[in-house]
């Protein structure tokens, strides 16, 4: 933590406190943040601790009586965070079909970026992405690591319905819609793998800090994978990743 600036600590309603480092999207800082998150979770046992790219939100079970006193307690805990670096996470490999029937905006984005669709697909599948956190929708993964060449603005008019599994681009991010939803991301493909289910424990197999790799599949391969998912015979590749 000493390598990064002192955070800003603000009240966030009657039962929450926001701790912000304001360093943006940095993989190195994410693992520092997760280390701090784990320590604060142990220290504030009746408090839920959530993370974003560069901030932590502490959600209390009851209203905070004295913010100044609680802020002082948090600052003291931050000074006590032990050196327990994260050495291992999970790397997931997910299939994506970039066929035009699913990549609704693929050709338009390719045209705007002045590249062939195959080049766009190659640039999208090349990186090893980092899972920063989940939000927007249950199971929606906020990923870091998108090739800057694929940075593209959101759609001017959001769609009222985006398919479950849709893979999209928006600004400097890429993501997968875990369920049908309205949305304004540029859709370039679809992933047949369900990312979130209330029938599973835990509902999502992904954790902040995990790595993710996309691999392109053909339309016929996609259809076969969808069938395997329906019968419960498909499991995507997940393996240890050492940091």
C-alpha positions in Angstrom: 0.0 0.0 0.0 2.9 2.4 0.7 3.7 2.5 -3.1 0.4 4.2 -3.7 -1.0 7.5 -2.5 -3.1 7.8 0.7 -6.8 7.2 -0.2 -9.7 9.6 0.1 -12.3 8.4 2.6 -15.8 9.7 2.3 -19.2 9.0 3.8 -21.4 7.2 1.3 -24.8 7.5 2.8 -25.8 6.5 6.4 -24.4 3.0 6.2 -21.5 3.1 3.9 -18.0 4.5 3.5 -16.1 4.8 0.3 -12.3 4.5 0.2 -10.8 5.9 -3.1 -7.2 5.7 -4.3 -8.0 7.3 -7.7 -5.3 5.5 -9.7 -7.5 4.2 -12.4 -7.3 0.7 -14.0 -4.0 -0.8 -13.0 -3.5 -4.6 -12.7 -0.6 -4.1 -10.2 -2.9 -2.0 -7.9 -5.8 -4.4 -8.2 -3.9 -7.1 -6.4 -2.8 -4.6 -3.8 -6.5 -3.5 -3.4 -7.6 -7.1 -3.1 -5.1 -7.7 -0.3 -6.4 -4.6 1.5 -10.0 -5.8 0.9 -9.3 -9.2 2.4 -7.8 -7.6 5.5 -10.6 -5.2 6.0 -13.1 -8.0 5.5 -11.5 -9.8 8.4 -11.2 -6.6 10.5 -14.8 -5.4 10.0 -16.6 -8.7 10.3 -20.2 -7.3 10.2 -19.4 -5.1 7.2 -19.5 -6.1 3.5 -16.5 -4.9 1.6 -16.8 -4.4 -2.2 -14.2 -3.3 -4.7 -14.2 -1.5 -8.0 -11.1 -0.7 -10.1 -9.4 1.5 -7.5 -11.9 1.9 -4.6 -13.4 -0.1 -1.7 -17.0 0.4 -0.4 -17.7 -0.6 3.2 -21.4 -1.4 3.7 -22.4 -1.5 7.4 -25.2 -3.5 8.9 -26.5 -0.4 10.7 -26.1 3.4 10.5 -22.7 4.8 11.2 -22.9 6.9 14.4 -19.7 8.8 14.2 -18.1 9.1 10.7 -15.0 10.9 12.0 -14.3 8.2 14.5 -15.0 5.4 12.0 -12.7 7.1 9.4 -9.9 7.1 12.0 -10.5 3.4 12.7 -10.2 2.6 8.9 -7.0 4.6 8.6 -5.5 2.7 11.5 -6.5 -0.6 9.9 -5.0 0.5 6.6 -1.7 1.1 8.3 -1.8 -2.5 9.7 -2.4 -4.3 6.4 0.1 -7.2 6.4 2.4 -8.1 3.5 0.4 -11.0 2.1 0.7 -10.8 -1.7 -1.6 -12.8 -3.9 0.4 -15.4 -5.7 -2.3 -17.5 -7.5 -5.6 -16.9 -9.2 -7.7 -18.8 -11.8 -7.3 -18.4 -15.5 -10.6 -19.0 -17.4 -10.8 -19.6 -21.2 -14.1 -18.8 -22.8 -15.3 -19.5 -26.4 -16.7 -16.6 -28.4 -18.5 -16.8 -31.8 -17.8 -13.7 -33.9 -20.3 -14.7 -36.7 -22.1 -11.7 -38.1 -25.4 -13.2 -36.9 -24.2 -12.6 -33.3 -21.6 -9.9 -33.8 -24.2 -7.3 -34.7 -21.7 -4.4 -34.7 -18.6 -6.3 -35.7 -18.5 -4.9 -39.3 -19.4 -1.4 -38.2 -16.7 -1.3 -35.5 -14.1 -2.8 -38.0 -15.0 -0.1 -40.5 -14.6 2.6 -37.9 -11.3 1.2 -36.7 -10.1 0.8 -40.3 -9.3 -2.9 -39.9 -10.5 -6.2 -41.3 -12.9 -8.1 -39.1 -10.4 -10.9 -38.7 -7.8 -8.4 -37.4 -10.4 -7.1 -34.9 -11.1 -10.7 -33.8 -7.4 -11.4 -33.4 -6.9 -8.3 -31.3 -9.8 -9.2 -29.1 -8.7 -12.8 -28.5 -5.0 -12.0 -28.0 -4.9 -10.3 -24.6 -5.0 -12.1 -21.2 -7.7 -10.0 -19.5 -8.0 -9.4 -15.8 -11.3 -9.6 -13.9 -11.6 -6.4 -11.7 -15.1 -6.8 -10.3 -18.7 -7.7 -11.1 -21.6 -5.3 -11.4 -24.2 -3.7 -13.7 -25.9 -7.1 -13.9 -25.3 -10.1 -11.7 -22.3 -11.9 -13.2 -21.2 -9.0 -15.5 -17.4 -9.0 -15.5 -15.5 -5.7 -15.7 -12.4 -6.6 -17.5 -9.1 -4.8 -18.0 -6.5 -5.4 -20.7 -8.4 -4.5 -23.9 -6.1 -3.6 -26.8 -6.2 0.2 -27.1 -6.7 -0.2 -30.9 -10.2 -1.5 -30.0 -11.3 1.5 -28.0 -14.7 2.5 -29.3 -17.6 4.7 -28.1 -20.8 3.2 -26.8 -23.8 3.2 -29.2 -25.5 6.6 -29.5 -28.9 4.9 -28.8 -28.8 1.8 -26.5 -30.6 -1.3 -27.6 -33.7 -2.3 -25.7 -32.6 -5.9 -25.7 -29.1 -7.4 -25.9 -28.9 -11.2 -26.0 -27.5 -13.2 -23.1 -23.9 -14.0 -23.8 -23.4 -11.0 -26.0 -19.7 -9.9 -26.1 -19.3 -6.1 -26.4 -16.9 -3.2 -26.5 -17.4 0.1 -24.8 -14.7 2.8 -24.5 -11.6 0.9 -23.1 -13.5 -2.1 -21.9 -14.9 -5.4 -23.1 -17.5 -7.5 -21.4 -20.1 -10.3 -21.6 -23.8 -9.8 -20.9 -24.7 -12.6 -18.5 -28.4 -12.3 -19.2 -30.8 -10.5 -21.6 -30.7 -6.8 -21.0 -30.9 -3.4 -22.5 -27.4 -2.0 -23.3 -25.3 0.3 -25.4 -22.2 -1.7 -25.9 -20.9 -2.5 -29.4 -21.7 -6.2 -29.8 -19.0 -8.2 -31.7 -19.9 -11.8 -30.8 -21.5 -14.2 -28.3 -20.3 -16.5 -25.6 -22.3 -19.7 -25.1 -21.2 -20.2 -21.5 -23.5 -19.1 -18.7 -21.7 -16.8 -16.4 -24.1 -16.6 -13.5 -26.7 -18.9 -12.0 -28.6 -18.7 -8.7 -28.7 -22.5 -8.7 -24.9 -22.7 -8.4 -22.8 -22.2 -5.3 -21.2 -19.7 -5.7 -23.5 -18.2 -8.5 -20.4 -17.0 -10.4 -17.2 -19.0 -10.9 -15.2 -15.7 -11.4 -13.4 -13.7 -8.7 -11.7 -10.3 -8.8 -8.1 -10.9 -9.8 -8.8 -13.8 -12.0 -7.6 -14.0 -15.6 -9.7 -14.5 -18.7 -8.8 -15.5 -22.2 -11.2 -15.5 -25.2 -10.9 -18.1 -28.0 -12.7 -17.8 -31.3 -15.1 -20.6 -32.4 -17.1 -21.1 -35.6 -20.8 -20.9 -35.8 -21.1 -24.7 -35.9 -18.8 -25.1 -32.9 -20.8 -22.5 -31.1 -24.0 -24.4 -31.7 -22.4 -27.6 -30.5 -21.2 -25.8 -27.4 -24.7 -24.5 -26.7 -26.1 -28.0 -27.0 -23.4 -29.3 -24.6 -24.3 -26.5 -22.1 -28.0 -27.4 -22.3 -27.2 -31.0 -21.4 -24.7 -30.0 -18.7 -21.8 -31.8 -20.5 -19.7 -28.7 -21.1 -17.2 -27.2 -18.7 -14.9 -24.4 -19.8 -11.2 -24.5 -19.2 -10.1 -23.2 -15.8 -6.5 -23.6 -14.5 -4.3 -22.0 -11.9 -2.4 -18.9 -12.9 0.6 -17.8 -10.9 1.2 -14.0 -10.6 
